């Protein structure tokens, strides 16, 4: 459960997610792991990175970075202001991991070969935030290894994050899972459907109909008679007939199309 950012977590949201998964016939193996309870594991990883001089303190604010940085593929590219030491009279606020321009690449099962030159396209990135919380990039790398994750299926909105995670995996001597990034649902403006774009929450009123709509959206062409079946039948058909090649190279799909 990705609940790292405690100030932004809504009370009851985690339980609501779990109950929604259950309603859709999606169950988990083993104990549920909460990132908010794994600070000690992230501390250990940070110490390992510090021991090999892969992390350094940074005093820069977001505004300072935005004012002096080039725009990269995932926001401003950190210009390396604190890479060789914090300017006089300033204090470190965040922890950044060092990058270089050796390409970091992987073969995505849907999106093909993806590669980034982290230093010039992303910049040294934050692994511990100025507010003391650990960054998503470090937490998911540690958690994936802890849970022995071998395959990761997620949305293309996280595609640009993957080379950063692979960079951390290599620095920490952790295995790299296989990746498959699905297209995300977007509105007419090309924005991902989310709370920020006021997309409604998923409804559990008619689970089978929703599952069929999802399969249609993912170009899987479920048979019409499946609409009269059960949740288990819909999921069983989906597992047996899953054809990801129908989504090859597709990164976003407008809703309703």
C-alpha positions as CSV (number, residue, x, y, z in Angstrom):
1,X,0.0,0.0,0.0
2,X,1.7,3.2,-1.2
3,X,0.9,5.5,1.7
4,X,4.3,7.2,2.0
5,X,2.9,10.7,1.9
6,X,1.0,10.6,5.2
7,X,-0.1,14.3,5.2
8,X,-1.9,13.6,1.9
9,X,-3.4,10.2,2.8
10,X,-7.2,10.2,3.2
11,X,-8.5,8.4,6.2
12,X,-10.1,5.1,5.2
13,X,-8.7,5.2,1.6
14,X,-6.5,2.1,2.1
15,X,-9.4,0.0,3.3
16,X,-11.6,1.3,0.5
17,X,-9.0,0.2,-2.1
18,X,-8.8,-3.3,-0.6
19,X,-12.6,-3.7,-0.5
20,X,-12.9,-2.5,-4.1
21,X,-10.3,-5.0,-5.2
22,X,-12.2,-7.8,-3.4
23,X,-15.5,-6.7,-5.1
24,X,-13.8,-7.1,-8.5
25,X,-12.5,-10.6,-7.6
26,X,-8.9,-9.4,-7.2
27,X,-7.1,-10.9,-4.2
28,X,-3.6,-10.7,-2.8
29,X,-1.1,-13.2,-1.7
30,X,0.4,-13.0,1.8
31,X,0.4,-10.0,4.2
32,X,-0.4,-6.5,3.0
33,X,2.7,-4.3,3.2
34,X,2.3,-0.6,4.0
35,X,5.1,1.8,3.0
36,X,4.4,3.9,6.0
37,X,5.6,1.1,8.2
38,X,8.8,0.5,6.2
39,X,10.9,3.5,7.1
40,X,13.7,1.3,8.6
41,X,14.1,-0.5,5.3
42,X,14.4,2.7,3.4
43,X,16.9,4.1,6.0
44,X,19.1,1.0,5.4
45,X,18.9,1.5,1.6
46,X,19.9,5.2,2.0
47,X,22.8,4.3,4.2
48,X,24.0,1.8,1.6
49,X,23.8,4.5,-1.1
50,X,25.7,6.9,1.2
51,X,28.4,4.3,1.8
52,X,29.2,4.2,-2.0
53,X,28.9,8.0,-2.3
54,X,25.9,7.7,-4.6
55,X,23.8,10.2,-2.6
56,X,24.5,13.8,-1.6
57,X,22.6,16.5,0.3
58,X,20.8,19.2,-1.7
59,X,19.7,22.6,-0.4
60,X,17.8,23.7,-3.6
61,X,14.1,24.6,-3.4
62,X,11.7,23.7,-6.2
63,X,11.5,27.3,-7.3
64,X,15.3,27.6,-7.5
65,X,15.4,24.5,-9.7
66,X,12.6,25.6,-11.9
67,X,14.3,29.0,-12.4
68,X,17.6,27.5,-13.4
69,X,16.8,24.2,-15.0
70,X,16.0,23.0,-18.5
71,X,12.7,21.2,-19.0
72,X,13.2,17.4,-19.3
73,X,11.0,14.5,-20.1
74,X,9.6,14.4,-16.6
75,X,9.8,18.0,-15.3
76,X,12.8,20.3,-14.7
77,X,16.3,18.6,-15.1
78,X,18.2,19.2,-11.9
79,X,21.3,21.3,-12.9
80,X,23.6,19.7,-10.3
81,X,23.9,22.8,-8.1
82,X,24.8,20.8,-5.0
83,X,26.6,17.9,-6.6
84,X,30.0,19.0,-5.5
85,X,29.0,20.6,-2.2
86,X,26.3,22.8,-0.7
87,X,26.8,26.6,-1.3
88,X,28.2,28.5,1.7
89,X,25.6,29.5,4.3
90,X,23.0,26.9,3.1
91,X,21.9,23.5,4.6
92,X,21.0,20.3,3.0
93,X,17.3,19.7,2.7
94,X,16.9,16.7,0.5
95,X,19.0,13.7,-0.6
96,X,19.8,13.2,-4.3
97,X,21.2,10.2,-6.0
98,X,24.0,10.8,-8.5
99,X,23.4,9.9,-12.2
100,X,25.5,9.8,-15.3
101,X,24.9,9.8,-19.0
102,X,25.4,6.1,-19.6
103,X,22.1,5.0,-21.1
104,X,19.8,3.1,-18.8
105,X,17.5,0.9,-20.9
106,X,15.1,-2.0,-20.7
107,X,12.7,-3.8,-23.0
108,X,9.1,-3.2,-22.1
109,X,6.7,-6.0,-23.1
110,X,4.4,-3.4,-24.8
111,X,6.4,-0.2,-25.4
112,X,9.5,-1.8,-26.8
113,X,13.0,-0.6,-25.9
114,X,13.1,2.3,-23.6
115,X,16.3,4.2,-22.7
116,X,17.2,7.4,-20.9
117,X,20.4,9.4,-20.3
118,X,19.5,10.2,-16.7
119,X,22.0,13.0,-16.1
120,X,20.9,15.1,-19.1
121,X,17.2,14.0,-19.3
122,X,16.2,13.7,-15.6
123,X,19.2,15.0,-13.5
124,X,20.2,13.7,-10.1
125,X,16.9,12.8,-8.5
126,X,15.5,13.0,-5.0
127,X,15.5,9.8,-2.8
128,X,14.7,11.5,0.5
129,X,12.6,14.6,0.4
130,X,13.1,17.9,2.2
131,X,10.2,17.1,4.6
132,X,12.0,13.9,5.7
133,X,9.8,11.5,3.8
134,X,11.3,9.0,1.4
135,X,10.6,9.5,-2.3
136,X,8.5,7.1,-4.3
137,X,11.4,6.0,-6.5
138,X,13.4,4.6,-3.7
139,X,10.5,3.1,-1.8
140,X,9.1,1.1,-4.7
141,X,12.5,-0.3,-5.5
142,X,13.1,-1.6,-2.0
143,X,9.5,-2.9,-1.7
144,X,9.6,-4.8,-5.0
145,X,12.8,-6.5,-4.0
146,X,11.5,-7.3,-0.5
147,X,8.3,-8.9,-2.0
148,X,10.3,-10.8,-4.7
149,X,8.4,-9.1,-7.5
150,X,9.4,-10.5,-10.9
151,X,6.9,-8.8,-13.2
152,X,5.5,-5.3,-12.9
153,X,2.4,-4.3,-14.9
154,X,1.4,-0.6,-14.5
155,X,0.4,2.5,-16.5
156,X,2.4,4.4,-19.0
157,X,2.3,7.4,-16.7
158,X,5.2,5.6,-14.8
159,X,7.2,4.7,-17.9
160,X,9.6,7.6,-17.5
161,X,10.2,6.6,-13.9
162,X,11.5,3.1,-14.7
163,X,15.1,4.0,-15.7
164,X,15.5,5.8,-12.4
165,X,14.3,2.7,-10.6
166,X,16.6,0.5,-12.6
167,X,19.5,2.8,-11.7
168,X,18.7,2.4,-8.0
169,X,18.4,-1.4,-8.5
170,X,21.9,-1.5,-10.0
171,X,23.4,0.7,-7.3
172,X,21.9,-1.4,-4.5
173,X,22.6,-4.8,-6.2
174,X,18.9,-5.7,-6.6
175,X,17.3,-7.6,-9.4
176,X,15.4,-5.8,-12.2
177,X,11.9,-7.1,-12.8
178,X,10.3,-7.5,-16.2
179,X,8.1,-4.5,-17.1
180,X,4.8,-4.0,-19.0
181,X,3.4,-0.5,-19.2
182,X,-0.3,-0.3,-20.2
183,X,-1.9,2.7,-21.9
184,X,-3.6,5.1,-19.6
185,X,-7.1,6.4,-19.9
186,X,-7.2,10.1,-20.8
187,X,-9.8,12.8,-21.3
188,X,-10.5,15.0,-24.3
189,X,-7.5,17.2,-23.3
190,X,-5.2,14.2,-23.2
191,X,-5.0,14.4,-19.4
192,X,-4.9,11.1,-17.4
193,X,-8.1,10.3,-15.6
194,X,-7.4,10.9,-11.9
195,X,-8.6,12.9,-8.9
196,X,-6.7,15.9,-10.2
197,X,-8.8,15.8,-13.4
198,X,-12.0,15.2,-11.4
199,X,-12.5,11.7,-12.7
200,X,-15.2,9.8,-10.7
201,X,-14.2,7.0,-8.4
202,X,-14.7,3.4,-9.7
203,X,-18.2,2.1,-8.9
204,X,-18.9,-1.4,-7.5
205,X,-22.6,-1.2,-8.5
206,X,-22.2,-3.5,-11.5
207,X,-18.8,-5.1,-11.3
208,X,-19.2,-7.5,-14.3
209,X,-20.3,-4.6,-16.6
210,X,-17.3,-2.6,-15.5
211,X,-14.9,-5.5,-16.1
212,X,-16.3,-5.9,-19.6
213,X,-15.9,-2.2,-20.2
214,X,-12.3,-2.4,-19.1
215,X,-11.6,-5.4,-21.4
216,X,-13.2,-3.5,-24.3
217,X,-11.1,-0.4,-23.4
218,X,-8.0,-2.7,-23.5
219,X,-9.0,-4.0,-27.0
220,X,-9.5,-7.5,-25.8
221,X,-13.0,-8.0,-27.5
222,X,-14.8,-10.0,-24.8
223,X,-17.8,-11.9,-26.1
224,X,-21.3,-10.4,-25.5
225,X,-22.5,-13.4,-23.5
226,X,-19.8,-12.7,-20.9
227,X,-22.0,-9.8,-19.7
228,X,-24.5,-12.3,-18.3
229,X,-21.8,-14.2,-16.4
230,X,-20.1,-13.8,-13.0
231,X,-17.1,-11.9,-11.9
232,X,-15.1,-15.1,-11.8
233,X,-16.2,-16.0,-15.4
234,X,-15.2,-12.6,-16.7
235,X,-11.8,-12.7,-15.0
236,X,-11.3,-16.3,-16.1
237,X,-12.0,-15.4,-19.7
238,X,-9.6,-12.4,-19.5
239,X,-6.8,-14.5,-18.1
240,X,-7.2,-17.2,-20.7
241,X,-7.6,-14.9,-23.7
242,X,-5.3,-12.0,-22.8
243,X,-3.7,-10.6,-25.9
244,X,-1.4,-7.8,-25.0
245,X,-0.1,-7.4,-28.5
246,X,-3.3,-5.6,-29.4
247,X,-1.9,-2.7,-27.3
248,X,1.6,-2.8,-28.7
249,X,3.1,0.7,-28.6
250,X,0.0,2.3,-27.4
251,X,0.6,4.7,-24.4
252,X,-2.8,6.4,-24.0
253,X,-6.4,5.8,-25.0
254,X,-9.1,8.5,-24.9
255,X,-12.2,7.3,-22.9
256,X,-15.2,6.5,-25.0
257,X,-13.1,5.6,-28.1
